[in-house]
Amino acid sequence: MNFQWYPGHMTKAKRMMKEDIKLIDLVIELVDARIPLSSRNPDIDELGKNKARLILLNKADLASDKYNDMWAEYFQKKGFFVVKVNSKTGNGLKSINGVIQEACKEKIARDKRKGILNRPVRAMVVGIPNVGKSTFINSYAGRACAKTGNKPGVTKGKQWIKLNKNLELLDTPGILWPKFEDQLVGLRLAFIGSIKDDIINLEELAFELVKFLLASYKGTLEKRYGIDEETEPLEILNGIAESRHCRLKGNLLDTSKAAGILIDDFRSGNLGKITLEFPPVEAAETENQ
């Protein structure tokens, strides 16, 4: 599969971010805990330099606890503040206020020296499409103040949200970079649903997911679908179709429907806690084994 996708409104979003960054004290960046590097937009580091930075490992409940901790350590070593969260359930959100105060303590102290008291921290919330920005803002604010949706690209324009006297958030549209230099990044984004399913081949995607699970999470497919993993990925897809009674006219196996079931099961956590990419050091160690 070849991934290259850059809707026009994303170019506009990047231009808007450049303008708005001057008003900002803190950049809160949401990444998907299952693919923390692949779900980052590299442009954000350049746009947000000289600003306090907070990374939220969102959907942490869907990722491996072990790798969540390793990714948190990885980003902390690079100077980011990190919080593991689940925007849907609210897990981890309570700790964010304290982390924001810590991240912006120099700004708050500067204001105090100038005699400026109680000026709210202004934070920009950024992230690629479908990573959960709007859900996070609504959960964090405790009310439906940002438009949400389960399809990429729902947030088209910016909006300020006043949470309390200490914090204002700027919501921004999700942005992706113009070209995936590494096709593996595109593949991972497709796995989590950040690329629209209607522009990719779901059977090919499921085939790649099967290969990854066989290599890194042995036993997962057997446990979920009761199938023999000691066979080819294509046969495994047939096995999933068989176990879930996916059939076409003439009693043929419907591997397209089986592919959709597998991908949905992964995205919803029904396959267990799965991390799709590992911190660079871990990746190097895995290759050397």
Beta strands, then each sheet from edge to edge (+ up, - down):
strand 1: 26-32
strand 2: 52-58
strand 3: 81-84
strand 4: 121-126
strand 5: 159-164
strand 6: 167-171
sheet 1: 3+ 2+ 1+ 4+ 6+ 5-
end
